[in-house]
C-alpha cells in the first residue's frame, strides 16, 4: 500500500470508529491497528487529508459531542466530560474553551436562552 494514501473506505472507517468510540481510547496506535497501518502512516495521511492531526480531530469531535449534550441534556458537565472521552471536567473545559472561546457552563447558558 502507498504509505501516503488510504482509500476512502479506510478513512471513512477511521471517522466512524472515532464517532462510535468517542468515550474510549482513541490513541493513534489503537486507530492505526484497526485498519492495519502504522501509526506514522495514519498520522501523515490524516494530516494530509483532514488538515489536522488525529489527536486534534478527536478533540474537536469530542467537543462537538459535548456541545450537543450540553444543549440537549441536563447532565452535569462532569458526566458529559466522561461520556465524551475527556479524562476530567477540567480537561473538557480547557479543550472546550480553546475551540469555542467559552466554558461549557457558559455555552449551555447562552445556548438555552
Protein Blocks (a to p, Z undefined) as FASTA:
>chain_A
ZZkbccfklmmmmmmmmmmmmmmccbfklmmmmnopafklmmmmmmmmnopafklmmmmm
mmmmmmmmmmmpccdfklmmmmnopabfklmmmmmmmmnopafklmmmmmmZZ
